[in-house]
Amino acid sequence: MEVNNTFSPVDIATSGLRAHSKQIEVISSNVANARTTDVGNGKPYRRLEATFKTEDDGIEGVSLDKILTDMSDFPRIFDPSNPKADEYGYVSMPNVNVPIEMMNLTIATRAYQANAAILKRYQQMVETTLELLR
Amino acid sequence: MINLNGNVTGTPNAMKSVWEAGSLMPKADNANARKLDFDNTIKAIEKYVSRVDELQQSSDMSIKDLLSSKNEDIISVVSAAAKADMSFKLLVGVRNKLIEAYKQTMNMPL
């Protein structure tokens, strides 16, 4: 019995867990910086988005491909008392939409749970198979 | 004779050779071949034990690294523990089966 073949569902589920925990990290960065008006260069924070790719062709796990920046326009809010305001009294805010980030967080959490469920169920399947030995 | 090889395609040939021999009972001149097979079984089990041991040790190491905050990746610990657990359960299952077979053989009235 080849050990590697037996464990491939475990490795695939593990790669899914890892990829989705990375996505949750990206989402938490977006939420934490939802009101960051200066990231060091005078510009507001730009929203990040994680993309996935398969590790190889065929039946393989998933890995993080790229962390892309969302290049959509910054929303401008009227706040003349803000020191960052321009001459018309408008401040550029990050292009993070917190309710949308919450939806993405729910999606990522469910995907993480699904991978954990596969890991657990596969262990149960192996145990069921080993019951046949008794 | 215990065959740990999970190669399914090998089975029809073995069945056929038994069929051609005209009897399902093993013959006396097969004793040498059988001895070699049991030898192979023991060797396969030895290999499997060392692989299970490797998995157990890597699981142990990852738990130690996690607890000594050398490594903060809990997912790799879970994966290593799952692999070690499953392979150890298979080893225990095979061992129980072998010991059962041995006991049955020893209890055979002569």
gemmi code that builds the backbone of each chain (N, CA, C; Angstrom):
import gemmi

chains = {
    "A": [
        ("MET", (0.852, -1.207, 0.000), (0.000, 0.000, 0.000), (0.878, 1.244, 0.000)),
        ("GLU", (0.685, 2.089, -0.999), (1.504, 3.300, -1.098), (0.961, 4.355, -0.140)),
        ("VAL", (1.833, 4.810, 0.736), (1.388, 5.748, 1.771), (0.975, 7.070, 1.138)),
        ("ASN", (1.713, 7.521, 0.117), (1.420, 8.832, -0.472), (0.022, 8.886, -1.067)),
        ("ASN", (-0.392, 7.792, -1.723), (-1.712, 7.790, -2.334), (-2.805, 7.869, -1.289)),
        ("THR", (-2.584, 7.153, -0.169), (-3.587, 7.149, 0.880), (-3.773, 8.537, 1.464)),
        ("PHE", (-2.702, 9.324, 1.458), (-2.765, 10.607, 2.145), (-3.102, 11.761, 1.224)),
        ("SER", (-3.307, 11.497, -0.083), (-3.502, 12.643, -0.954), (-4.749, 13.458, -0.602)),
        ("PRO", (-5.895, 12.845, -0.181), (-7.004, 13.696, 0.261), (-6.635, 14.557, 1.460)),
        ("VAL", (-5.791, 14.016, 2.344), (-5.354, 14.803, 3.502), (-4.551, 16.015, 3.042)),
        ("ASP", (-3.627, 15.783, 2.085), (-2.795, 16.896, 1.612), (-3.630, 17.937, 0.876)),
        ("ILE", (-4.608, 17.468, 0.073), (-5.444, 18.415, -0.671), (-6.272, 19.249, 0.300)),
        ("ALA", (-6.878, 18.584, 1.293), (-7.690, 19.324, 2.268), (-6.814, 20.296, 3.046)),
        ("THR", (-5.577, 19.873, 3.357), (-4.665, 20.756, 4.078), (-4.327, 21.988, 3.241)),
        ("SER", (-4.101, 21.772, 1.921), (-3.780, 22.927, 1.080), (-4.977, 23.877, 1.014)),
        ("GLY", (-6.213, 23.315, 1.005), (-7.404, 24.168, 1.023), (-7.496, 24.967, 2.302)),
        ("LEU", (-7.206, 24.310, 3.438), (-7.228, 25.017, 4.723), (-6.233, 26.169, 4.709)),
        ("ARG", (-5.032, 25.892, 4.173), (-3.981, 26.896, 4.182), (-4.360, 28.089, 3.294)),
        ("ALA", (-4.874, 27.769, 2.076), (-5.220, 28.839, 1.134), (-6.329, 29.717, 1.705)),
        ("HIS", (-7.343, 29.093, 2.308), (-8.454, 29.902, 2.794), (-8.081, 30.670, 4.049)),
        ("SER", (-7.164, 30.138, 4.852), (-6.743, 30.937, 6.007), (-5.954, 32.148, 5.531)),
        ("LYS", (-5.226, 31.997, 4.411), (-4.527, 33.152, 3.837), (-5.537, 34.180, 3.325)),
        ("GLN", (-6.618, 33.688, 2.716), (-7.637, 34.618, 2.236), (-8.275, 35.364, 3.404)),
        ("ILE", (-8.501, 34.666, 4.521), (-9.076, 35.321, 5.695), (-8.103, 36.379, 6.210)),
        ("GLU", (-6.785, 36.098, 6.082), (-5.779, 37.087, 6.484), (-5.911, 38.351, 5.635)),
        ("VAL", (-6.077, 38.168, 4.308), (-6.217, 39.314, 3.403), (-7.466, 40.114, 3.764)),
        ("ILE", (-8.573, 39.403, 4.038), (-9.827, 40.091, 4.375), (-9.654, 40.870, 5.680)),
        ("SER", (-8.962, 40.277, 6.649), (-8.779, 40.984, 7.921), (-7.923, 42.233, 7.719)),
        ("SER", (-6.950, 42.147, 6.785), (-6.170, 43.350, 6.474), (-7.063, 44.426, 5.879)),
        ("ASN", (-7.973, 44.047, 4.984), (-8.888, 45.014, 4.384), (-9.763, 45.670, 5.446)),
        ("VAL", (-10.310, 44.857, 6.353), (-11.223, 45.400, 7.366), (-10.456, 46.306, 8.329)),
        ("ALA", (-9.232, 45.869, 8.696), (-8.459, 46.670, 9.649), (-8.097, 48.024, 9.059)),
        ("ASN", (-7.881, 48.066, 7.731), (-7.483, 49.312, 7.093), (-8.641, 50.000, 6.386)),
        ("ALA", (-9.867, 49.714, 6.815), (-11.034, 50.281, 6.130), (-11.089, 51.795, 6.257)),
        ("ARG", (-10.384, 52.381, 7.236), (-10.393, 53.831, 7.385), (-8.983, 54.413, 7.365)),
        ("THR", (-8.026, 53.678, 6.783), (-6.652, 54.168, 6.688), (-6.546, 55.132, 5.512)),
        ("THR", (-6.374, 56.418, 5.788), (-6.346, 57.399, 4.695), (-4.939, 57.642, 4.192)),
        ("ASP", (-3.920, 57.080, 4.861), (-2.554, 57.291, 4.398), (-1.745, 56.022, 4.634)),
        ("VAL", (-1.243, 55.428, 3.552), (-0.441, 54.205, 3.700), (1.050, 54.520, 3.607)),
        ("GLY", (1.437, 55.803, 3.711), (2.852, 56.170, 3.671), (3.191, 57.054, 2.501)),
        ("ASN", (2.407, 56.937, 1.400), (2.686, 57.776, 0.233), (1.607, 58.846, 0.040)),
        ("GLY", (0.793, 59.102, 1.072), (-0.257, 60.108, 0.967), (-1.548, 59.600, 0.375)),
        ("LYS", (-1.537, 58.355, -0.146), (-2.746, 57.789, -0.760), (-3.470, 56.913, 0.256)),
        ("PRO", (-4.776, 56.764, 0.108), (-5.494, 55.855, 1.016), (-5.155, 54.399, 0.724)),
        ("TYR", (-5.545, 53.531, 1.641), (-5.316, 52.079, 1.500), (-6.115, 51.549, 0.328)),
        ("ARG", (-5.466, 50.684, -0.462), (-6.189, 50.024, -1.559), (-6.558, 48.624, -1.140)),
        ("ARG", (-7.796, 48.234, -1.455), (-8.315, 46.927, -1.078), (-7.507, 45.818, -1.764)),
        ("LEU", (-7.249, 44.716, -1.030), (-6.523, 43.574, -1.590), (-7.492, 42.427, -1.852)),
        ("GLU", (-7.129, 41.628, -2.832), (-7.972, 40.479, -3.183), (-7.050, 39.297, -3.447)),
        ("ALA", (-7.316, 38.164, -2.773), (-6.485, 36.969, -2.977), (-7.063, 36.127, -4.106)),
        ("THR", (-6.194, 35.621, -4.985), (-6.650, 34.696, -6.025), (-5.953, 33.352, -5.829)),
        ("PHE", (-6.650, 32.295, -6.221), (-6.146, 30.935, -6.030), (-5.786, 30.305, -7.358)),
        ("LYS", (-4.917, 29.302, -7.291), (-4.666, 28.464, -8.476), (-4.459, 27.028, -7.996)),
        ("THR", (-4.626, 26.066, -8.912), (-4.343, 24.681, -8.530), (-2.830, 24.507, -8.452)),
        ("GLU", (-2.406, 23.604, -7.576), (-0.964, 23.405, -7.404), (-0.341, 22.753, -8.625)),
        ("ASP", (-1.141, 21.955, -9.343), (-0.650, 21.258, -10.521), (-1.871, 20.904, -11.358)),
        ("ASP", (-1.652, 20.339, -12.551), (-2.788, 19.896, -13.349), (-3.354, 18.617, -12.756)),
        ("GLY", (-4.635, 18.381, -12.991), (-5.256, 17.170, -12.509), (-5.728, 17.317, -11.077)),
        ("ILE", (-5.777, 16.191, -10.357), (-6.291, 16.194, -8.993), (-5.185, 16.679, -8.075)),
        ("GLU", (-5.233, 17.929, -7.764), (-4.199, 18.483, -6.900), (-4.819, 19.499, -5.952)),
        ("GLY", (-4.015, 19.968, -5.033), (-4.499, 20.924, -4.057), (-4.533, 22.332, -4.624)),
        ("VAL", (-4.879, 23.260, -3.766), (-4.988, 24.658, -4.166), (-3.870, 25.437, -3.474)),
        ("SER", (-3.395, 26.472, -4.132), (-2.434, 27.341, -3.466), (-2.753, 28.784, -3.829)),
        ("LEU", (-2.218, 29.683, -3.053), (-2.464, 31.095, -3.280), (-1.693, 31.523, -4.523)),
        ("ASP", (-2.389, 32.148, -5.485), (-1.721, 32.579, -6.712), (-1.121, 33.953, -6.510)),
        ("LYS", (-1.957, 34.967, -6.426), (-1.471, 36.339, -6.288), (-2.356, 37.068, -5.303)),
        ("ILE", (-1.815, 38.102, -4.708), (-2.633, 39.035, -3.942), (-2.696, 40.312, -4.767)),
        ("LEU", (-3.854, 40.558, -5.384), (-4.019, 41.674, -6.310), (-4.600, 42.872, -5.560)),
        ("THR", (-4.292, 44.060, -6.065), (-4.885, 45.268, -5.475), (-6.082, 45.689, -6.309)),
        ("ASP", (-7.122, 46.126, -5.623), (-8.346, 46.600, -6.272), (-8.105, 48.037, -6.735)),
        ("MET", (-8.121, 48.250, -8.077), (-7.777, 49.574, -8.599), (-9.003, 50.466, -8.807)),
        ("SER", (-10.124, 50.142, -8.177), (-11.309, 50.992, -8.334), (-11.089, 52.337, -7.627)),
        ("ASP", (-11.960, 53.337, -7.989), (-11.777, 54.695, -7.472), (-12.011, 54.745, -5.966)),
        ("PHE", (-11.289, 55.683, -5.329), (-11.509, 55.893, -3.897), (-12.784, 56.702, -3.713)),
        ("PRO", (-13.634, 56.303, -2.776), (-14.794, 57.160, -2.492), (-14.333, 58.426, -1.771)),
        ("ARG", (-15.000, 59.576, -2.098), (-14.624, 60.841, -1.460), (-15.749, 61.275, -0.551)),
        ("ILE", (-15.377, 61.553, 0.695), (-16.404, 62.010, 1.631), (-16.112, 63.465, 2.006)),
        ("PHE", (-17.193, 64.234, 2.328), (-17.065, 65.647, 2.670), (-16.767, 65.765, 4.156)),
        ("ASP", (-15.549, 66.238, 4.485), (-15.141, 66.363, 5.894), (-14.121, 67.497, 5.989)),
        ("PRO", (-14.588, 68.769, 5.991), (-13.661, 69.913, 5.906), (-12.728, 70.026, 7.108)),
        ("SER", (-13.133, 69.465, 8.261), (-12.277, 69.619, 9.454), (-11.115, 68.635, 9.449)),
        ("ASN", (-11.135, 67.652, 8.546), (-10.076, 66.632, 8.507), (-8.777, 67.257, 7.977)),
        ("PRO", (-7.650, 67.037, 8.642), (-6.390, 67.608, 8.137), (-6.005, 67.078, 6.758)),
        ("LYS", (-6.547, 65.923, 6.349), (-6.236, 65.353, 5.031), (-7.135, 65.921, 3.934)),
        ("ALA", (-8.081, 66.815, 4.291), (-9.049, 67.304, 3.308), (-8.360, 68.199, 2.274)),
        ("ASP", (-8.862, 68.116, 1.001), (-8.316, 69.005, -0.042), (-8.991, 70.385, 0.063)),
        ("GLU", (-8.746, 71.276, -0.921), (-9.239, 72.657, -0.780), (-10.757, 72.750, -0.829)),
        ("TYR", (-11.420, 71.700, -1.363), (-12.892, 71.710, -1.388), (-13.484, 71.024, -0.162)),
        ("GLY", (-12.643, 70.493, 0.714), (-13.136, 69.863, 1.942), (-13.429, 68.378, 1.801)),
        ("TYR", (-12.942, 67.737, 0.723), (-13.212, 66.307, 0.512), (-11.988, 65.470, 0.910)),
        ("VAL", (-12.250, 64.285, 1.471), (-11.192, 63.349, 1.870), (-11.374, 62.053, 1.078)),
        ("SER", (-10.281, 61.542, 0.484), (-10.344, 60.232, -0.185), (-10.261, 59.133, 0.867)),
        ("MET", (-11.189, 58.206, 0.805), (-11.202, 57.095, 1.758), (-10.788, 55.814, 1.036)),
        ("PRO", (-10.347, 54.789, 1.759), (-9.993, 53.525, 1.094), (-11.187, 52.929, 0.358)),
        ("ASN", (-10.917, 52.177, -0.716), (-12.018, 51.566, -1.477), (-12.448, 50.229, -0.872)),
        ("VAL", (-12.467, 50.169, 0.459), (-12.918, 48.965, 1.167), (-14.367, 49.173, 1.563)),
        ("ASN", (-15.194, 48.186, 1.243), (-16.594, 48.213, 1.648), (-16.771, 47.137, 2.721)),
        ("VAL", (-16.937, 47.566, 3.970), (-16.898, 46.605, 5.075), (-18.004, 45.545, 4.974)),
        ("PRO", (-19.266, 45.891, 4.629), (-20.265, 44.812, 4.487), (-19.867, 43.770, 3.449)),
        ("ILE", (-19.268, 44.219, 2.339), (-18.826, 43.245, 1.314), (-17.707, 42.374, 1.868)),
        ("GLU", (-16.806, 42.992, 2.647), (-15.731, 42.202, 3.264), (-16.308, 41.163, 4.213)),
        ("MET", (-17.389, 41.530, 4.912), (-18.028, 40.565, 5.821), (-18.606, 39.385, 5.035)),
        ("MET", (-19.191, 39.695, 3.859), (-19.707, 38.603, 3.018), (-18.567, 37.707, 2.563)),
        ("ASN", (-17.459, 38.331, 2.135), (-16.299, 37.538, 1.707), (-15.754, 36.701, 2.850)),
        ("LEU", (-15.815, 37.280, 4.070), (-15.331, 36.538, 5.239), (-16.195, 35.302, 5.471)),
        ("THR", (-17.513, 35.461, 5.314), (-18.409, 34.307, 5.481), (-18.095, 33.234, 4.441)),
        ("ILE", (-17.883, 33.666, 3.178), (-17.566, 32.697, 2.114), (-16.270, 31.959, 2.449)),
        ("ALA", (-15.233, 32.708, 2.867), (-13.936, 32.090, 3.162), (-14.041, 31.157, 4.356)),
        ("THR", (-14.828, 31.564, 5.369), (-14.977, 30.716, 6.552), (-15.683, 29.414, 6.202)),
        ("ARG", (-16.736, 29.516, 5.356), (-17.463, 28.302, 4.948), (-16.552, 27.379, 4.141)),
        ("ALA", (-15.726, 27.963, 3.263), (-14.817, 27.137, 2.464), (-13.808, 26.437, 3.376)),
        ("TYR", (-13.335, 27.153, 4.399), (-12.398, 26.563, 5.367), (-13.067, 25.398, 6.091)),
        ("GLN", (-14.313, 25.632, 6.518), (-15.046, 24.570, 7.226), (-15.250, 23.360, 6.327)),
        ("ALA", (-15.510, 23.616, 5.026), (-15.723, 22.503, 4.101), (-14.463, 21.653, 3.985)),
        ("ASN", (-13.302, 22.305, 3.917), (-12.041, 21.553, 3.833), (-11.777, 20.770, 5.106)),
        ("ALA", (-12.098, 21.385, 6.254), (-11.928, 20.675, 7.526), (-12.862, 19.476, 7.584)),
        ("ALA", (-14.089, 19.641, 7.042), (-15.051, 18.528, 7.039), (-14.547, 17.389, 6.176)),
        ("ILE", (-13.901, 17.717, 5.049), (-13.362, 16.668, 4.177), (-12.262, 15.901, 4.898)),
        ("LEU", (-11.394, 16.626, 5.597), (-10.318, 15.978, 6.352), (-10.886, 15.001, 7.375)),
        ("LYS", (-11.899, 15.474, 8.107), (-12.504, 14.666, 9.157), (-13.199, 13.448, 8.569)),
        ("ARG", (-13.959, 13.677, 7.479), (-14.712, 12.590, 6.870), (-13.777, 11.548, 6.272)),
        ("TYR", (-12.650, 11.998, 5.713), (-11.709, 11.041, 5.124), (-11.103, 10.156, 6.213)),
        ("GLN", (-10.809, 10.763, 7.372), (-10.290, 9.948, 8.476), (-11.318, 8.904, 8.892)),
        ("GLN", (-12.600, 9.321, 8.933), (-13.658, 8.365, 9.284), (-13.733, 7.244, 8.258)),
        ("MET", (-13.554, 7.604, 6.960), (-13.606, 6.584, 5.910), (-12.482, 5.574, 6.077)),
        ("VAL", (-11.281, 6.069, 6.392), (-10.149, 5.152, 6.587), (-10.424, 4.231, 7.771)),
        ("GLU", (-10.995, 4.798, 8.844), (-11.305, 3.964, 10.007), (-12.340, 2.904, 9.670)),
        ("THR", (-13.340, 3.300, 8.863), (-14.351, 2.326, 8.428), (-13.711, 1.191, 7.650)),
        ("THR", (-12.757, 1.533, 6.775), (-12.064, 0.501, 6.003), (-11.279, -0.418, 6.912)),
        ("LEU", (-10.636, 0.150, 7.939), (-9.828, -0.669, 8.832), (-10.705, -1.542, 9.736)),
        ("GLU", (-11.985, -1.142, 9.914), (-12.909, -1.995, 10.667), (-13.041, -3.364, 10.004)),
        ("LEU", (-12.876, -3.378, 8.656), (-13.029, -4.634, 7.918), (-11.944, -5.631, 8.291)),
        ("LEU", (-10.843, -5.168, 8.823), (-9.747, -6.067, 9.209), (-10.123, -6.881, 10.441)),
        ("ARG", (-11.038, -6.352, 11.266), (-11.326, -7.043, 12.538), (-12.249, -8.225, 12.356)),
    ],
    "B": [
        ("MET", (-1.129, -18.024, 3.870), (-0.222, -17.070, 3.215), (-0.855, -15.692, 3.240)),
        ("ILE", (-0.135, -14.754, 3.754), (-0.669, -13.400, 3.839), (-0.028, -12.556, 2.758)),
        ("ASN", (-0.857, -11.937, 1.947), (-0.359, -11.101, 0.861), (-0.767, -9.667, 1.127)),
        ("LEU", (0.208, -8.838, 1.478), (-0.097, -7.437, 1.779), (-0.149, -6.598, 0.515)),
        ("ASN", (0.231, -7.168, -0.599), (0.266, -6.401, -1.838), (-1.159, -6.133, -2.311)),
        ("GLY", (-1.506, -4.848, -2.442), (-2.856, -4.486, -2.852), (-3.061, -4.512, -4.344)),
        ("ASN", (-2.174, -5.147, -5.073), (-2.236, -5.180, -6.531), (-3.348, -6.120, -6.984)),
        ("VAL", (-4.468, -5.538, -7.457), (-5.649, -6.335, -7.756), (-5.440, -7.160, -9.016)),
        ("THR", (-4.647, -6.615, -9.971), (-4.493, -7.309, -11.250), (-3.738, -8.614, -11.083)),
        ("GLY", (-3.009, -8.750, -9.988), (-2.244, -9.975, -9.762), (-3.130, -11.137, -9.352)),
        ("THR", (-4.318, -10.843, -8.823), (-5.163, -11.884, -8.251), (-5.668, -12.904, -9.277)),
        ("PRO", (-6.183, -12.467, -10.454), (-6.706, -13.477, -11.389), (-5.664, -14.510, -11.779)),
        ("ASN", (-4.403, -14.097, -11.959), (-3.351, -15.041, -12.330), (-3.144, -16.085, -11.250)),
        ("ALA", (-3.102, -15.599, -9.989), (-2.904, -16.527, -8.878), (-4.057, -17.518, -8.825)),
        ("MET", (-5.283, -17.002, -9.015), (-6.462, -17.861, -9.004), (-6.354, -18.909, -10.099)),
        ("LYS", (-5.903, -18.458, -11.279), (-5.816, -19.338, -12.429), (-4.822, -20.479, -12.163)),
        ("SER", (-3.673, -20.116, -11.583), (-2.654, -21.139, -11.350), (-3.167, -22.171, -10.354)),
        ("VAL", (-3.926, -21.708, -9.355), (-4.508, -22.651, -8.403), (-5.499, -23.560, -9.124)),
        ("TRP", (-6.279, -22.943, -10.010), (-7.286, -23.686, -10.770), (-6.626, -24.747, -11.645)),
        ("GLU", (-5.526, -24.355, -12.301), (-4.845, -25.289, -13.196), (-4.224, -26.441, -12.417)),
        ("ALA", (-3.798, -26.176, -11.207), (-3.206, -27.234, -10.386), (-4.248, -28.288, -10.034)),
        ("GLY", (-5.530, -27.940, -10.218), (-6.586, -28.916, -10.025), (-7.001, -29.070, -8.576)),
        ("SER", (-6.361, -28.322, -7.676), (-6.700, -28.451, -6.266), (-6.514, -27.108, -5.576)),
        ("LEU", (-7.385, -26.820, -4.620), (-7.246, -25.571, -3.870), (-6.278, -25.721, -2.706)),
        ("MET", (-5.899, -26.971, -2.411), (-4.978, -27.188, -1.293), (-3.549, -26.909, -1.738)),
        ("PRO", (-2.747, -26.265, -0.899), (-1.345, -26.053, -1.255), (-0.587, -27.368, -1.273)),
        ("LYS", (0.341, -27.485, -2.189), (1.084, -28.735, -2.315), (2.399, -28.661, -1.540)),
        ("ALA", (2.953, -29.817, -1.254), (4.139, -29.880, -0.406), (5.346, -29.220, -1.082)),
        ("ASP", (5.429, -29.357, -2.431), (6.613, -28.800, -3.092), (6.533, -27.270, -3.207)),
        ("ASN", (5.422, -26.691, -2.730), (5.309, -25.235, -2.722), (5.878, -24.628, -1.439)),
        ("ALA", (6.367, -25.506, -0.550), (6.773, -25.027, 0.779), (7.849, -23.954, 0.687)),
        ("ASN", (8.812, -24.171, -0.226), (9.907, -23.209, -0.340), (9.383, -21.831, -0.769)),
        ("ALA", (8.497, -21.836, -1.771), (7.921, -20.590, -2.272), (7.148, -19.876, -1.172)),
        ("ARG", (6.413, -20.670, -0.372), (5.612, -20.059, 0.684), (6.500, -19.408, 1.740)),
        ("LYS", (7.615, -20.086, 2.027), (8.531, -19.541, 3.011), (9.051, -18.180, 2.548)),
        ("LEU", (9.398, -18.110, 1.262), (9.875, -16.845, 0.713), (8.809, -15.777, 0.822)),
        ("ASP", (7.550, -16.146, 0.557), (6.471, -15.176, 0.614), (6.308, -14.627, 2.022)),
        ("PHE", (6.398, -15.528, 3.025), (6.235, -15.059, 4.393), (7.391, -14.127, 4.756)),
        ("ASP", (8.585, -14.491, 4.253), (9.754, -13.633, 4.434), (9.475, -12.225, 3.894)),
        ("ASN", (8.926, -12.185, 2.660), (8.606, -10.892, 2.035), (7.605, -10.122, 2.872)),
        ("THR", (6.618, -10.848, 3.409), (5.605, -10.193, 4.236), (6.253, -9.515, 5.427)),
        ("ILE", (7.153, -10.269, 6.097), (7.814, -9.708, 7.273), (8.626, -8.483, 6.877)),
        ("LYS", (9.299, -8.581, 5.702), (10.113, -7.439, 5.262), (9.232, -6.234, 4.954)),
        ("ALA", (8.079, -6.495, 4.305), (7.153, -5.402, 3.985), (6.661, -4.751, 5.266)),
        ("ILE", (6.378, -5.584, 6.271), (5.889, -5.025, 7.537), (6.983, -4.206, 8.199)),
        ("GLU", (8.224, -4.686, 8.119), (9.336, -3.916, 8.688), (9.430, -2.547, 8.046)),
        ("LYS", (9.319, -2.527, 6.694), (9.364, -1.255, 5.976), (8.225, -0.355, 6.419)),
        ("TYR", (7.025, -0.967, 6.521), (5.861, -0.164, 6.888), (6.014, 0.391, 8.299)),
        ("VAL", (6.580, -0.430, 9.210), (6.790, 0.045, 10.583), (7.712, 1.251, 10.578)),
        ("SER", (8.778, 1.189, 9.780), (9.710, 2.325, 9.798), (9.059, 3.566, 9.191)),
        ("ARG", (8.167, 3.356, 8.186), (7.485, 4.524, 7.614), (6.511, 5.132, 8.627)),
        ("VAL", (5.787, 4.246, 9.346), (4.863, 4.727, 10.371), (5.644, 5.481, 11.447)),
        ("ASP", (6.823, 4.937, 11.776), (7.659, 5.591, 12.787), (8.083, 6.976, 12.324)),
        ("GLU", (8.452, 7.084, 11.031), (8.814, 8.399, 10.489), (7.667, 9.389, 10.641)),
        ("LEU", (6.455, 8.919, 10.289), (5.293, 9.816, 10.365), (5.019, 10.227, 11.801)),
        ("GLN", (5.168, 9.253, 12.725), (4.940, 9.575, 14.136), (5.957, 10.610, 14.610)),
        ("GLN", (7.219, 10.420, 14.172), (8.250, 11.356, 14.629), (8.039, 12.743, 14.046)),
        ("SER", (7.608, 12.809, 12.755), (7.386, 14.144, 12.188), (6.199, 14.816, 12.878)),
        ("SER", (5.187, 14.002, 13.233), (4.049, 14.566, 13.981), (4.513, 15.097, 15.334)),
        ("ASP", (5.337, 14.280, 16.009), (5.902, 14.683, 17.304), (6.678, 15.989, 17.191)),
        ("MET", (7.543, 16.045, 16.155), (8.388, 17.230, 15.975), (7.540, 18.463, 15.726)),
        ("SER", (6.477, 18.326, 14.893), (5.680, 19.512, 14.590), (4.919, 19.971, 15.833)),
        ("ILE", (4.487, 19.017, 16.679), (3.803, 19.422, 17.912), (4.779, 20.144, 18.828)),
        ("LYS", (6.016, 19.595, 18.907), (7.026, 20.238, 19.764), (7.333, 21.644, 19.260)),
        ("ASP", (7.484, 21.779, 17.920), (7.769, 23.099, 17.343), (6.635, 24.077, 17.622)),
        ("LEU", (5.417, 23.567, 17.567), (4.265, 24.452, 17.832), (4.288, 24.920, 19.279)),
        ("LEU", (4.550, 23.976, 20.207), (4.496, 24.325, 21.630), (5.672, 25.209, 22.032)),
        ("SER", (6.823, 25.045, 21.345), (7.962, 25.907, 21.674), (7.972, 27.149, 20.785)),
        ("SER", (6.826, 27.427, 20.160), (6.593, 28.624, 19.316), (7.693, 28.801, 18.261)),
        ("LYS", (8.275, 27.667, 17.813), (9.218, 27.730, 16.696), (8.449, 27.821, 15.385)),
        ("ASN", (7.285, 27.179, 15.413), (6.451, 27.108, 14.210), (5.024, 27.464, 14.632)),
        ("GLU", (4.372, 28.370, 13.874), (3.014, 28.765, 14.267), (1.975, 28.249, 13.289)),
        ("ASP", (2.375, 27.300, 12.440), (1.447, 26.773, 11.458), (0.722, 25.573, 12.039)),
        ("ILE", (-0.499, 25.822, 12.526), (-1.248, 24.751, 13.199), (-1.778, 23.736, 12.180)),
        ("ILE", (-1.925, 24.176, 10.916), (-2.494, 23.294, 9.886), (-1.544, 22.139, 9.585)),
        ("SER", (-0.232, 22.431, 9.538), (0.722, 21.347, 9.271), (0.736, 20.349, 10.426)),
        ("VAL", (0.527, 20.843, 11.656), (0.470, 19.940, 12.807), (-0.731, 19.009, 12.668)),
        ("VAL", (-1.885, 19.590, 12.308), (-3.093, 18.779, 12.149), (-2.885, 17.725, 11.072)),
        ("SER", (-2.270, 18.140, 9.950), (-2.052, 17.202, 8.844), (-1.115, 16.074, 9.262)),
        ("ALA", (-0.009, 16.429, 9.940), (0.950, 15.398, 10.365), (0.308, 14.452, 11.361)),
        ("ALA", (-0.497, 15.002, 12.287), (-1.142, 14.152, 13.281), (-2.150, 13.217, 12.627)),
        ("ALA", (-2.896, 13.731, 11.627), (-3.883, 12.885, 10.942), (-3.196, 11.739, 10.218)),
        ("LYS", (-2.075, 12.047, 9.530), (-1.355, 11.002, 8.801), (-0.804, 9.957, 9.759)),
        ("ALA", (-0.185, 10.414, 10.860), (0.392, 9.484, 11.825), (-0.693, 8.607, 12.422)),
        ("ASP", (-1.843, 9.205, 12.732), (-2.948, 8.469, 13.341), (-3.457, 7.374, 12.401)),
        ("MET", (-3.695, 7.747, 11.128), (-4.263, 6.784, 10.185), (-3.298, 5.645, 9.916)),
        ("SER", (-1.999, 5.975, 9.717), (-1.050, 4.903, 9.398), (-0.851, 3.994, 10.611)),
        ("PHE", (-0.887, 4.571, 11.813), (-0.711, 3.742, 13.003), (-1.897, 2.805, 13.184)),
        ("LYS", (-3.093, 3.311, 12.891), (-4.280, 2.452, 13.013), (-4.209, 1.282, 12.040)),
        ("LEU", (-3.706, 1.564, 10.818), (-3.553, 0.470, 9.842), (-2.547, -0.550, 10.346)),
        ("LEU", (-1.433, -0.047, 10.913), (-0.398, -0.955, 11.419), (-0.961, -1.830, 12.530)),
        ("VAL", (-1.711, -1.234, 13.455), (-2.281, -2.006, 14.564), (-3.264, -3.039, 14.034)),
        ("GLY", (-4.058, -2.642, 13.019), (-5.016, -3.586, 12.435), (-4.318, -4.781, 11.829)),
        ("VAL", (-3.249, -4.523, 11.060), (-2.515, -5.622, 10.421), (-1.863, -6.498, 11.474)),
        ("ARG", (-1.287, -5.884, 12.518), (-0.620, -6.632, 13.587), (-1.627, -7.535, 14.306)),
        ("ASN", (-2.810, -6.997, 14.626), (-3.818, -7.814, 15.299), (-4.203, -9.017, 14.450)),
        ("LYS", (-4.330, -8.759, 13.140), (-4.708, -9.842, 12.234), (-3.623, -10.925, 12.208)),
        ("LEU", (-2.351, -10.497, 12.167), (-1.240, -11.452, 12.130), (-1.203, -12.279, 13.407)),
        ("ILE", (-1.384, -11.623, 14.554), (-1.305, -12.338, 15.826), (-2.473, -13.308, 15.952)),
        ("GLU", (-3.633, -12.868, 15.447), (-4.797, -13.754, 15.455), (-4.515, -15.007, 14.633)),
        ("ALA", (-3.899, -14.798, 13.446), (-3.567, -15.932, 12.584), (-2.572, -16.856, 13.277)),
        ("TYR", (-1.587, -16.274, 13.962), (-0.588, -17.059, 14.681), (-1.243, -17.882, 15.779)),
        ("LYS", (-2.144, -17.252, 16.537), (-2.806, -17.957, 17.640), (-3.644, -19.108, 17.122)),
        ("GLN", (-4.362, -18.841, 16.026), (-5.183, -19.901, 15.440), (-4.317, -21.068, 14.998)),
        ("THR", (-3.154, -20.741, 14.433), (-2.249, -21.807, 14.010), (-1.740, -22.595, 15.209)),
        ("MET", (-1.386, -21.905, 16.298), (-0.825, -22.588, 17.464), (-1.870, -23.417, 18.185)),
        ("ASN", (-3.156, -23.008, 18.090), (-4.212, -23.756, 18.770), (-4.702, -24.958, 17.965)),
        ("MET", (-4.092, -25.132, 16.800), (-4.516, -26.247, 15.962), (-4.154, -27.567, 16.631)),
        ("PRO", (-5.135, -28.482, 16.842), (-4.789, -29.761, 17.498), (-3.968, -30.637, 16.561)),
        ("LEU", (-2.891, -31.167, 17.116), (-2.004, -31.987, 16.282), (-2.187, -33.456, 16.644)),
    ],
}
model = gemmi.Model(1)
for chain_id, residues in chains.items():
    chain = gemmi.Chain(chain_id)
    for i, (resn, *xyz) in enumerate(residues, 1):
        res = gemmi.Residue()
        res.name, res.seqid = resn, gemmi.SeqId(i, " ")
        for name, pos in zip(("N", "CA", "C"), xyz):
            atom = gemmi.Atom()
            atom.name, atom.element = name, gemmi.Element(name[0])
            atom.pos, atom.b_iso = gemmi.Position(*pos), 0.0
            res.add_atom(atom)
        chain.add_residue(res)
    model.add_chain(chain)
structure = gemmi.Structure()
structure.add_model(model)
structure.setup_entities()
